Amino acid sequence: MNCYECVRLGSVSEAVAVCCLCGASVCTDHVRAETVQLRSAAHPGKVIHDRAARRLTCPVCRAAEESS
């Protein structure tokens, strides 16, 4: 699979990730990775634990999120 952003710009690069918002495939140059905290659901008598997780987005979705 090729990077959607590279193809749109007229080149070809192998995709290494998929945007979690729009599903576009992206290469290492175009992927935006961040760490987010996931919180487990609380049950009676249980402690809530935060866990770090990866969130991968394309440049278009990242820009849209930052403009909100």
C-alpha distance (Angstrom), angle and dihedral (degrees) to the residues before:
residue distance angle dihedral
M1 . . .
N2 3.80 . .
C3 3.79 130.2 .
Y4 3.80 109.9 -94.4
E5 3.81 93.4 -148.1
C6 3.83 92.8 52.1
V7 3.81 92.4 48.4
R8 3.80 89.5 49.2
L9 3.83 88.7 53.1
G10 3.82 93.0 47.9
S11 3.81 102.8 -100.3
V12 3.80 136.0 93.1
S13 3.82 127.1 -123.7
E14 3.77 131.3 161.4
A15 3.79 114.2 -103.6
V16 3.80 118.0 -123.7
A17 3.82 101.0 176.8
V18 3.80 144.7 23.9
C19 3.81 122.7 -129.9
C20 3.81 109.0 -112.0
L21 3.83 91.0 -143.5
C22 3.82 108.0 43.0
G23 3.82 102.8 12.3
A24 3.82 95.7 -122.9
S25 3.80 115.1 152.0
V26 3.82 113.8 -122.4
C27 3.81 137.9 -171.5
T28 3.81 127.7 -132.7
D29 3.82 90.6 -90.1
H30 3.80 94.0 55.0
V31 3.82 104.8 34.5
R32 3.79 117.1 103.0
A33 3.80 112.3 -154.0
E34 3.78 126.4 -169.2
T35 3.77 137.2 164.9
V36 3.78 117.7 -118.3
Q37 3.79 130.1 -176.8
L38 3.80 117.8 -116.8
R39 3.76 118.2 -158.3
S40 3.78 122.1 -151.5
A41 3.78 118.2 -131.7
A42 3.78 113.4 -97.7
H43 3.79 119.7 -119.9
P44 3.79 124.6 -173.7
G45 3.79 108.4 -77.7
K46 3.83 93.8 11.3
V47 3.79 128.2 113.2
I48 3.82 120.0 -129.3
H49 3.80 112.6 -122.0
D50 3.80 125.0 -165.2
R51 3.79 114.9 -139.7
A52 3.80 127.4 -167.4
A53 3.81 116.4 -122.1
R54 3.80 136.8 176.2
R55 3.80 122.1 -110.6
L56 3.83 117.3 -166.8
T57 3.81 122.5 -165.7
C58 3.80 138.8 169.0
P59 3.83 121.3 -116.7
V60 3.83 93.2 -104.0
C61 3.81 95.1 53.9
R62 3.80 91.7 41.8
A63 3.83 90.8 53.3
A64 3.81 90.8 47.7
E65 3.82 90.9 51.6
E66 3.80 92.6 48.0
S67 3.81 92.2 50.4
S68 3.83 92.5 55.0
